[in-house]
Amino acid sequence: MKPIFLLGTFFLSVAISAQEIIKLPKDGNPPVEWSSPESEYFSEIWQAHVTTNVSEPTMQVLRPREGTNTGTAVIVAPGGGLYALSTTTEGSQVAQWLNEKGITAFVLKYRLVPTGNDGVAEIEELSNSDPDKIGIEAGKVLPYSIQDGLNAIKYVRENAADYGIDPDKIGFMGFSAGGAVTVGVGYNYTPESKPNFLVPVYYWSYVIPVQEPKTDAPPMFLICATDDPLGLATGSIELYSSWHKAGKPVALHLYSKGGHGFGMRKQGLPSDTWIERFYEWSLAQNLVSTN
């Protein structure tokens, strides 16, 4: 059994070393202090792989197969209430699906609220005992998480030629808290960090209320479920309405069922195919081409 174990360890180390990880600038100093290191583990509570205590923003690059690159890129921001990142169903699985369509994906680890050993357990406990504290703590870090998103776009645009990316086809997609980062990016970009399209998925509207979009705001595609237990459907509707009122290209898919945090999970519901609807929209908007 020992040789098999060593072989498995070898392949694991090769896989880790083969990952393309980009370190992003750590702009600003949030009014928090991280005493625990960044941690990756499987959360039994969420039944998902998660990352907590992110204090140094990074991106993992996932490229499409050789010969299939369409020139479009999407930065993917997983959710988790800013206490964790759901890195598989709202991260790597999304990126792999995009890769199959010839889209280069960058999975973003943005800065999070400092927690102990199990950030998921902490946010779940607070959701029962003191839900207001979640928003308060998240609010301390969110502006810096948004800056991480802006820096991610700037990096991809500056290095577009190295990745075979069209600098005018860089999108930003985020889930829940990552959706709040997405919307924040949409309100705070500069010419260098402007996304070419935005995809907020069941975005956490309570921490970043709807504002008037910029005069040059990019196209937006929104996803949410009416039965979202966090009550986020209303925020998505308001965000859609603000873009529509301003005459900006926008689409909203509001599913009757789906709940919250479905990401790439299969539930046997129409919401399972949300990412296909996004792809159809991106084709119609000329944001991506068929490979």
GIKA-V469538 format. One record per run of one state. SS is the DSSP state (H for helix, E for strand, C for the rest). FROM is the first residue (numbers start at 1). LEN is the number of residues. If there is no record, write none. Layout:
SS|FROM|LEN / SS|FROM|LEN
This chain:
C|1|1 / H|2|17 / C|19|1 / E|20|4 / C|24|15 / E|39|5 / C|44|4 / E|48|5 / C|53|5 / E|58|5 / C|63|10 / E|73|5 / C|78|3 / E|81|1 / C|82|2 / E|84|3 / C|87|1 / H|88|13 / C|101|3 / E|104|6 / C|110|9 / H|119|11 / C|130|1 / H|131|28 / C|159|1 / H|160|4 / C|164|6 / E|170|6 / C|176|1 / H|177|12 / C|189|2 / H|191|3 / C|194|3 / E|197|5 / C|202|17 / E|219|7 / C|226|7 / H|233|13 / C|246|4 / E|250|6 / C|256|14 / H|270|15 / C|285|7
